[in-house]
């Protein structure tokens, strides 16, 4: 073979342009020592995920961090419904599960896509594919004198498929053009 280096360049550039397999990453929000922002009682950030308390009318728009066996987030109301909005700063994610540590009254969880689930007891909730690729979800008490405490919210970032860099594609293109030229030259010598 007269041009082995050209073939090697083409092969290497082809391998570099193939995206590697990406995997999803999970994060569990524990409302504990991993808090990144806990400076205001109405915003909590951990692991890049944010919880924001929203005042729904009775002036109560902050969290209670309850110290049970571990730390969890308490949401309760006296008169009107209260809500907490969870998001990933506009980035889509999958909601995998959450633990309801204590519960009284009535509450619901609603996704950014409009899927709603009524919360009714202490349990670990496992979410199905309808809760994938959402940008936020809201937990809201739905009657006076209701409340719940939640812990261990498991989020999963959908895998991202890396895009080849322009220089890699340029290298691949140059290698393919070189191979085409080599093949053409070889064919013309045989004729």
C-alpha positions in Angstrom: 0.0 0.0 0.0 1.5 3.3 -1.1 -0.4 5.6 1.3 -0.9 3.8 4.6 -0.7 7.0 6.7 -3.7 8.4 4.7 -5.7 5.4 5.5 -4.7 5.6 9.2 -5.8 9.2 9.3 -9.2 8.4 7.8 -9.7 5.5 10.2 -8.8 7.5 13.3 -10.9 10.5 12.3 -13.9 8.1 11.7 -13.5 6.7 15.2 -13.2 10.1 16.8 -16.4 11.3 15.1 -18.5 8.5 16.6 -20.3 9.7 19.7 -19.5 7.7 22.8 -22.4 6.2 24.8 -23.7 8.6 27.3 -25.4 7.5 30.5 -28.0 9.2 32.7 -26.9 10.6 36.0 -28.9 10.4 39.2 -29.0 12.8 42.1 -30.9 12.4 45.4 -32.0 15.7 47.1 -31.7 14.9 50.8 -32.3 18.4 52.3 -29.3 18.0 54.4 -25.6 19.0 54.5 -25.4 19.1 50.7 -27.3 22.3 50.5 -25.7 24.9 48.2 -28.1 27.8 48.9 -30.1 28.0 52.1 -29.8 31.7 52.7 -33.5 32.6 52.3 -36.3 30.5 53.9 -38.1 30.4 50.5 -35.4 29.0 48.2 -33.4 25.9 48.6 -30.7 24.6 46.1 -29.0 21.3 46.2 -27.1 19.4 43.5 -28.2 21.9 40.8 -31.9 21.4 41.7 -34.0 24.2 43.2 -37.0 24.2 45.5 -39.0 27.5 45.7 -41.8 28.1 48.2 -44.7 30.1 46.7 -47.0 32.3 48.8 -50.5 31.3 47.9 -52.4 33.8 50.0 -51.8 33.3 53.8 -48.4 34.8 53.9 -46.7 31.5 54.6 -44.1 31.1 51.9 -41.1 29.4 53.5 -39.8 26.0 54.3 -39.6 24.1 57.5 -36.5 21.9 57.7 -37.7 19.2 60.0 -35.1 17.2 62.0 -36.5 13.7 62.3 -34.1 10.8 61.9 -32.6 13.0 59.1 -33.5 16.3 57.7 -36.5 16.6 55.4 -38.6 19.4 53.9 -41.9 20.3 55.6 -44.7 21.9 53.6 -47.8 22.9 55.5 -50.6 25.5 55.5 -52.9 27.0 58.0 -55.6 28.6 55.8 -54.8 28.5 52.1 -53.1 26.1 49.8 -49.3 26.4 49.7 -47.0 25.1 47.0 -43.3 24.3 46.4 -42.0 24.4 42.8 -39.0 22.1 42.0 -36.9 22.7 38.9 -33.4 22.3 37.4 -33.0 25.9 36.3 -34.9 25.3 33.0 -33.1 22.0 32.1 -35.2 18.9 31.5 -34.9 16.0 33.9 -36.7 12.8 34.9 -38.4 12.5 38.3 -37.7 9.0 39.6 -39.0 8.9 43.1 -39.7 10.7 46.4 -40.4 9.8 50.0 -43.3 11.2 51.9 -42.2 11.1 55.5 -45.4 12.4 57.1 -48.7 13.5 55.8 -52.0 15.0 56.9 -54.9 16.6 55.0 -54.7 16.7 51.2 -52.0 17.4 48.6 -51.1 16.8 45.0 -48.0 16.8 42.8 -48.2 18.2 39.2 -45.5 18.1 36.5 -44.7 20.8 34.0 -46.4 18.7 31.4 -49.7 18.7 33.3 -49.5 15.2 34.8 -51.1 15.2 38.3 -51.0 12.7 41.1 -52.9 13.0 44.4 -50.8 12.5 47.5 -52.6 10.7 50.3 -50.3 8.9 52.7 -46.8 8.2 53.9 -45.1 6.3 51.1 -42.2 6.2 48.6 -43.6 7.2 45.2 -42.0 5.7 42.1 -42.8 7.7 39.0 -43.3 6.3 35.5 -42.2 7.5 32.0 -44.9 10.2 32.1 -42.6 12.1 34.5 -39.6 12.0 32.2 -38.1 15.1 30.5 -40.0 17.6 32.6 -38.7 21.0 33.5 -40.4 21.3 36.9 -43.0 19.9 39.2 -45.1 21.4 42.0 -46.2 19.9 45.3 -49.2 21.7 46.6 -51.4 21.3 49.7 -55.0 21.3 48.4 -57.0 22.0 51.6 -56.7 24.1 54.8 -54.7 22.6 57.7 -52.8 20.2 55.4 -49.2 19.3 55.3 -46.5 16.9 54.5 -42.8 16.4 54.8 -40.7 15.0 51.9 -37.2 13.6 51.6 -35.0 11.8 49.2 -36.2 13.2 45.9 -34.4 11.2 43.2 -33.8 13.1 39.9 -32.2 11.7 36.8 -30.7 13.8 34.0 -31.4 12.3 30.6 -28.3 11.2 28.8 -26.9 13.7 26.4 -25.5 12.6 23.1 -22.2 14.4 22.5 -22.0 16.3 19.2 -18.8 15.8 17.3 -16.6 18.9 17.2 -16.3 20.7 13.8 -12.6 20.0 13.8 -13.3 16.3 14.1 -15.7 16.4 11.2 -13.2 18.4 9.2 -10.6 15.7 9.9 -13.0 13.0 8.9 -13.9 14.8 5.7 -10.2 15.3 4.8 -9.6 11.6 5.4 -12.5 10.6 3.2 -11.4 12.9 0.4 -7.9 11.5 0.7 -9.3 8.0 0.4 -11.4 8.9 -2.6 -8.4 10.5 -4.3 -6.2 7.5 -3.5 -8.8 5.1 -4.9 -9.3 7.3 -8.0 -5.5 7.4 -8.6 -5.2 3.7 -8.1 -8.1 3.0 -10.6 -6.6 5.3 -13.2 -3.2 3.5 -13.0 -4.9 0.1 -13.6 -6.6 1.3 -16.8 
